[in-house]
Amino acid sequence: RLVEAATISDAVALAASHAPDLLIVDAPERAVVVALPQVRAIVIVDDVPRDAQDAGSRLRLLARPFSAEGLVVEVRWLLG
């Protein structure tokens, strides 16, 4: 099931009632990842910094432009 939120506060409220398995977040809304640290997330960014830390099994950075196949790879990696 897909649930969409337009703002960080909406995302946090929806997460409380829907218990998401995964967030897909645009870079300007990256703060939602901080607000929901227990939820796995893909953050869409313009560029992945060379010194980006591996966030382990919870967070992936996906650089624009990306393909549907690239997104699916990241989703599968996070959800196993």
Biotite code that builds the C-alpha atoms (Angstrom):
import biotite.structure as struc

atoms = struc.array([
    struc.Atom([0.000, 0.000, 0.000], chain_id="A", res_id=1, res_name="ARG", atom_name="CA", element="C"),
    struc.Atom([1.287, 3.446, -0.916], chain_id="A", res_id=2, res_name="LEU", atom_name="CA", element="C"),
    struc.Atom([0.636, 6.466, 1.285], chain_id="A", res_id=3, res_name="VAL", atom_name="CA", element="C"),
    struc.Atom([1.788, 9.924, 0.233], chain_id="A", res_id=4, res_name="GLU", atom_name="CA", element="C"),
    struc.Atom([2.531, 12.931, 2.441], chain_id="A", res_id=5, res_name="ALA", atom_name="CA", element="C"),
    struc.Atom([3.146, 16.479, 1.277], chain_id="A", res_id=6, res_name="ALA", atom_name="CA", element="C"),
    struc.Atom([4.937, 17.716, 4.398], chain_id="A", res_id=7, res_name="THR", atom_name="CA", element="C"),
    struc.Atom([7.196, 16.385, 7.120], chain_id="A", res_id=8, res_name="ILE", atom_name="CA", element="C"),
    struc.Atom([4.488, 16.757, 9.760], chain_id="A", res_id=9, res_name="SER", atom_name="CA", element="C"),
    struc.Atom([2.013, 14.894, 7.536], chain_id="A", res_id=10, res_name="ASP", atom_name="CA", element="C"),
    struc.Atom([4.564, 12.103, 7.001], chain_id="A", res_id=11, res_name="ALA", atom_name="CA", element="C"),
    struc.Atom([5.166, 11.739, 10.727], chain_id="A", res_id=12, res_name="VAL", atom_name="CA", element="C"),
    struc.Atom([1.425, 11.638, 11.409], chain_id="A", res_id=13, res_name="ALA", atom_name="CA", element="C"),
    struc.Atom([0.826, 9.070, 8.664], chain_id="A", res_id=14, res_name="LEU", atom_name="CA", element="C"),
    struc.Atom([3.732, 6.949, 9.909], chain_id="A", res_id=15, res_name="ALA", atom_name="CA", element="C"),
    struc.Atom([2.149, 6.844, 13.359], chain_id="A", res_id=16, res_name="ALA", atom_name="CA", element="C"),
    struc.Atom([-1.070, 5.431, 11.965], chain_id="A", res_id=17, res_name="SER", atom_name="CA", element="C"),
    struc.Atom([0.247, 3.265, 9.080], chain_id="A", res_id=18, res_name="HIS", atom_name="CA", element="C"),
    struc.Atom([3.612, 1.873, 10.319], chain_id="A", res_id=19, res_name="ALA", atom_name="CA", element="C"),
    struc.Atom([5.440, 2.100, 6.956], chain_id="A", res_id=20, res_name="PRO", atom_name="CA", element="C"),
    struc.Atom([8.049, -0.423, 5.881], chain_id="A", res_id=21, res_name="ASP", atom_name="CA", element="C"),
    struc.Atom([9.853, 2.121, 3.720], chain_id="A", res_id=22, res_name="LEU", atom_name="CA", element="C"),
    struc.Atom([10.035, 5.868, 3.076], chain_id="A", res_id=23, res_name="LEU", atom_name="CA", element="C"),
    struc.Atom([10.983, 7.389, -0.263], chain_id="A", res_id=24, res_name="ILE", atom_name="CA", element="C"),
    struc.Atom([11.985, 10.958, 0.458], chain_id="A", res_id=25, res_name="VAL", atom_name="CA", element="C"),
    struc.Atom([13.079, 13.829, -1.775], chain_id="A", res_id=26, res_name="ASP", atom_name="CA", element="C"),
    struc.Atom([16.274, 15.519, -0.562], chain_id="A", res_id=27, res_name="ALA", atom_name="CA", element="C"),
    struc.Atom([14.597, 18.810, 0.518], chain_id="A", res_id=28, res_name="PRO", atom_name="CA", element="C"),
    struc.Atom([12.360, 16.758, 2.829], chain_id="A", res_id=29, res_name="GLU", atom_name="CA", element="C"),
    struc.Atom([15.291, 14.814, 4.287], chain_id="A", res_id=30, res_name="ARG", atom_name="CA", element="C"),
    struc.Atom([14.222, 15.915, 7.793], chain_id="A", res_id=31, res_name="ALA", atom_name="CA", element="C"),
    struc.Atom([11.458, 13.297, 7.720], chain_id="A", res_id=32, res_name="VAL", atom_name="CA", element="C"),
    struc.Atom([14.187, 10.632, 7.895], chain_id="A", res_id=33, res_name="VAL", atom_name="CA", element="C"),
    struc.Atom([15.473, 12.257, 11.073], chain_id="A", res_id=34, res_name="VAL", atom_name="CA", element="C"),
    struc.Atom([11.946, 12.419, 12.483], chain_id="A", res_id=35, res_name="ALA", atom_name="CA", element="C"),
    struc.Atom([11.355, 8.719, 11.755], chain_id="A", res_id=36, res_name="LEU", atom_name="CA", element="C"),
    struc.Atom([14.731, 7.071, 12.453], chain_id="A", res_id=37, res_name="PRO", atom_name="CA", element="C"),
    struc.Atom([13.252, 3.591, 12.897], chain_id="A", res_id=38, res_name="GLN", atom_name="CA", element="C"),
    struc.Atom([11.930, 3.442, 9.312], chain_id="A", res_id=39, res_name="VAL", atom_name="CA", element="C"),
    struc.Atom([14.075, 2.386, 6.338], chain_id="A", res_id=40, res_name="ARG", atom_name="CA", element="C"),
    struc.Atom([14.380, 5.118, 3.733], chain_id="A", res_id=41, res_name="ALA", atom_name="CA", element="C"),
    struc.Atom([15.572, 5.979, 0.245], chain_id="A", res_id=42, res_name="ILE", atom_name="CA", element="C"),
    struc.Atom([16.545, 9.650, -0.041], chain_id="A", res_id=43, res_name="VAL", atom_name="CA", element="C"),
    struc.Atom([16.549, 11.019, -3.589], chain_id="A", res_id=44, res_name="ILE", atom_name="CA", element="C"),
    struc.Atom([19.434, 13.474, -4.040], chain_id="A", res_id=45, res_name="VAL", atom_name="CA", element="C"),
    struc.Atom([21.033, 15.455, -6.850], chain_id="A", res_id=46, res_name="ASP", atom_name="CA", element="C"),
    struc.Atom([24.467, 13.963, -6.168], chain_id="A", res_id=47, res_name="ASP", atom_name="CA", element="C"),
    struc.Atom([25.760, 11.352, -3.755], chain_id="A", res_id=48, res_name="VAL", atom_name="CA", element="C"),
    struc.Atom([28.728, 12.919, -1.956], chain_id="A", res_id=49, res_name="PRO", atom_name="CA", element="C"),
    struc.Atom([32.014, 11.061, -2.377], chain_id="A", res_id=50, res_name="ARG", atom_name="CA", element="C"),
    struc.Atom([32.414, 10.943, 1.385], chain_id="A", res_id=51, res_name="ASP", atom_name="CA", element="C"),
    struc.Atom([28.851, 9.729, 2.039], chain_id="A", res_id=52, res_name="ALA", atom_name="CA", element="C"),
    struc.Atom([28.828, 7.347, 4.950], chain_id="A", res_id=53, res_name="GLN", atom_name="CA", element="C"),
    struc.Atom([27.218, 3.959, 4.545], chain_id="A", res_id=54, res_name="ASP", atom_name="CA", element="C"),
    struc.Atom([24.163, 4.212, 6.781], chain_id="A", res_id=55, res_name="ALA", atom_name="CA", element="C"),
    struc.Atom([23.893, 0.474, 7.067], chain_id="A", res_id=56, res_name="GLY", atom_name="CA", element="C"),
    struc.Atom([20.687, -1.364, 6.413], chain_id="A", res_id=57, res_name="SER", atom_name="CA", element="C"),
    struc.Atom([18.327, 1.568, 7.000], chain_id="A", res_id=58, res_name="ARG", atom_name="CA", element="C"),
    struc.Atom([19.187, 4.388, 4.595], chain_id="A", res_id=59, res_name="LEU", atom_name="CA", element="C"),
    struc.Atom([20.124, 4.558, 0.906], chain_id="A", res_id=60, res_name="ARG", atom_name="CA", element="C"),
    struc.Atom([20.900, 7.601, -1.250], chain_id="A", res_id=61, res_name="LEU", atom_name="CA", element="C"),
    struc.Atom([19.621, 7.499, -4.838], chain_id="A", res_id=62, res_name="LEU", atom_name="CA", element="C"),
    struc.Atom([21.017, 10.106, -7.239], chain_id="A", res_id=63, res_name="ALA", atom_name="CA", element="C"),
    struc.Atom([18.992, 11.808, -9.961], chain_id="A", res_id=64, res_name="ARG", atom_name="CA", element="C"),
    struc.Atom([18.475, 10.901, -12.709], chain_id="A", res_id=65, res_name="PRO", atom_name="CA", element="C"),
    struc.Atom([17.551, 7.345, -11.853], chain_id="A", res_id=66, res_name="PHE", atom_name="CA", element="C"),
    struc.Atom([15.615, 4.622, -13.587], chain_id="A", res_id=67, res_name="SER", atom_name="CA", element="C"),
    struc.Atom([12.679, 2.592, -12.341], chain_id="A", res_id=68, res_name="ALA", atom_name="CA", element="C"),
    struc.Atom([15.019, -0.394, -12.287], chain_id="A", res_id=69, res_name="GLU", atom_name="CA", element="C"),
    struc.Atom([17.486, 1.523, -10.105], chain_id="A", res_id=70, res_name="GLY", atom_name="CA", element="C"),
    struc.Atom([14.728, 2.391, -7.661], chain_id="A", res_id=71, res_name="LEU", atom_name="CA", element="C"),
    struc.Atom([13.567, -1.227, -7.549], chain_id="A", res_id=72, res_name="VAL", atom_name="CA", element="C"),
    struc.Atom([17.137, -2.363, -6.782], chain_id="A", res_id=73, res_name="VAL", atom_name="CA", element="C"),
    struc.Atom([17.291, 0.010, -3.803], chain_id="A", res_id=74, res_name="GLU", atom_name="CA", element="C"),
    struc.Atom([13.859, -1.038, -2.540], chain_id="A", res_id=75, res_name="VAL", atom_name="CA", element="C"),
    struc.Atom([14.831, -4.704, -2.741], chain_id="A", res_id=76, res_name="ARG", atom_name="CA", element="C"),
    struc.Atom([18.126, -4.008, -0.991], chain_id="A", res_id=77, res_name="TRP", atom_name="CA", element="C"),
    struc.Atom([16.327, -2.317, 1.911], chain_id="A", res_id=78, res_name="LEU", atom_name="CA", element="C"),
    struc.Atom([13.393, -4.714, 2.206], chain_id="A", res_id=79, res_name="LEU", atom_name="CA", element="C"),
    struc.Atom([15.328, -7.864, 1.346], chain_id="A", res_id=80, res_name="GLY", atom_name="CA", element="C"),
])
